């Protein structure tokens, strides 16, 4: 579909960032490149997004190598936030984030998309999932997926055999 603008956030993305780049340079260059890039994104716009994710002050000017795991996760989320998407796929997005950042991310995702977009999240963070308020739940078992239109239930958090996992 030529209309599809896929945004992907993997749980390891923060660890794959170029350690020699500054955070703001990495976020800005990512937001500008590719067919969905926006060449008008400024360093100030990138720093504004980073600040809203808790990476303010001089931290955006630091090299990635000098940032903590949580700060790297915020850089990766900033990259993700500045790229136009209508389908978001997030794998364990709350990993390495503090409570305030998780709350902000959950709030942003709960109101995102409307009729023109969708969010797919894989997460084991119960509080995060409950705050987002998913409308569909996918259960992965035996190499397949069962998708149900319903909110989270207590049974969604039961432990499953190895090889099976829950996703919301």
Secondary structure, 3 states (H helix, E strand, C coil): CCCCCEEEECCCHHHHCCCCCEHHHHHHHHHHCCCCCCCCCCHHHHHHHHHHCCCCCCHHHCEHHHCCHHHHHHHHHHHHHHCCCCEEEEECCCCCCCHHHHHHHHHHHHCCCHHHCEEEEECCCHHHHHHHCCCEEEEEECCEEEEEECCCCHHHHCCCCCCCEEEC
